[in-house]
Amino acid sequence: MHKMVVIVYNEAVDAEAMEALSACAVTNYTKIAAVYGKGDASGTHLGTDIWPGLNNILYVVCEDIQAQKILDYIRQLRKKIGAEGIKAFLLPVEEIT
């Protein structure tokens, strides 16, 4: 069964996020750069003088086993760089056409 891992992270840790994909042997993904966001832990990122910084988003559709590897890697990365820097979400994929 397939899952979608959505990784939302501060643009300042882009290299670390991309390394997570490489370390988990992810070769297919979609990346959206420079997105706005607000979170309880991460604060507001609007790319302005008042709310500096932006986020990036990675979408990865993969098998269950690979999805768990990605989540495990992100958990360890959160411990290293801080929970406000990166977060991952796991979603079911009902159909791929």
JOBELQUI-V229263 format. One record per backbone hydrogen bond with DSSP energy under -0.5 kcal/mol. CO is the residue of the C=O (numbers start at 1). NH is the residue of the N-H. If there is no record, write none. Layout:
# JOBELQUI-V229263
co:CO nh:NH
co:CO nh:NH
This chain:
# JOBELQUI-V229263
co:1 nh:64
co:2 nh:93
co:3 nh:5
co:3 nh:62
co:4 nh:6
co:4 nh:91
co:5 nh:7
co:5 nh:60
co:6 nh:8
co:6 nh:89
co:7 nh:58
co:8 nh:87
co:9 nh:56
co:10 nh:13
co:11 nh:14
co:13 nh:17
co:14 nh:18
co:15 nh:19
co:16 nh:20
co:17 nh:21
co:18 nh:22
co:19 nh:23
co:20 nh:24
co:21 nh:26
co:22 nh:25
co:25 nh:27
co:30 nh:59
co:31 nh:33
co:32 nh:57
co:35 nh:55
co:37 nh:45
co:39 nh:43
co:43 nh:39
co:45 nh:37
co:51 nh:46
co:51 nh:47
co:51 nh:48
co:53 nh:47
co:54 nh:11
co:55 nh:35
co:56 nh:9
co:57 nh:32
co:58 nh:7
co:59 nh:30
co:60 nh:5
co:60 nh:62
co:62 nh:3
co:63 nh:67
co:64 nh:68
co:65 nh:69
co:66 nh:70
co:67 nh:71
co:68 nh:72
co:69 nh:73
co:70 nh:74
co:71 nh:75
co:72 nh:76
co:73 nh:77
co:74 nh:78
co:75 nh:79
co:76 nh:80
co:77 nh:81
co:78 nh:82
co:82 nh:85
co:82 nh:86
co:85 nh:10
co:87 nh:8
co:89 nh:6
co:91 nh:4
co:92 nh:94
